[in-house]
């Protein structure tokens, strides 16, 4: 039983995937905050592009 617990602690197969998931979650959070802060500027940019056509 102790050996099995040691193997579970030492096992690193799923570690890489969870790290990528955390990095992805961080990137998504930063993009969501940036879009939220720049909402007005983005809206004005696209409105200006549509009016110029």
Phi and psi in degrees as a GROMACS rama.xvg file:
@    title "Ramachandran Plot"
@    xaxis  label "Phi"
@    yaxis  label "Psi"
@TYPE xy
-64.3274  -40.314  UNK-2
-63.891  -39.4374  UNK-3
-63.2495  -41.1515  UNK-4
-64.7113  -39.4226  UNK-5
-63.7615  -39.5879  UNK-6
-65.1794  -39.3198  UNK-7
-66.0621  -37.0773  UNK-8
-71.1501  -38.2489  UNK-9
-80.7329  -16.5635  UNK-10
-68.0328  129.756  UNK-11
-123.564  16.3491  UNK-12
-63.1131  -45.3482  UNK-13
-86.1783  -4.13609  UNK-14
-64.9692  -42.9693  UNK-15
-61.9258  -42.8832  UNK-16
-64.3965  -41.4895  UNK-17
-68.197  -33.4205  UNK-18
-66.1836  -42.5694  UNK-19
-62.4518  -38.0126  UNK-20
-63.2195  -41.2639  UNK-21
-67.3173  -39.953  UNK-22
-63.9487  -44.2407  UNK-23
-61.5358  -41.8806  UNK-24
-63.3071  -38.3789  UNK-25
-65.1255  -42.9166  UNK-26
-64.1744  -43.5106  UNK-27
-61.5959  -40.97  UNK-28
-63.7792  -42.9629  UNK-29
-64.7152  -42.8611  UNK-30
-64.907  -42.1928  UNK-31
-63.1029  -41.1627  UNK-32
-66.3845  -42.847  UNK-33
-62.4693  -43.9409  UNK-34
-65.0712  -39.9795  UNK-35
-62.5049  -40.9686  UNK-36
-73.6865  -31.571  UNK-37
-101.744  17.5464  UNK-38
-55.5586  -46.5515  UNK-39
-65.0212  -44.3043  UNK-40
-64.0468  -39.7512  UNK-41
-66.2544  -42.8629  UNK-42
-61.3804  -44.8232  UNK-43
-64.0017  -37.7073  UNK-44
-61.7133  -50.0686  UNK-45
-70.7161  -33.8093  UNK-46
-64.7121  -42.2595  UNK-47
-63.9832  -37.8207  UNK-48
-66.3136  -39.1275  UNK-49
-71.5795  -34.9254  UNK-50
-71.8349  -27.2359  UNK-51
-77.0775  -12.5786  UNK-52
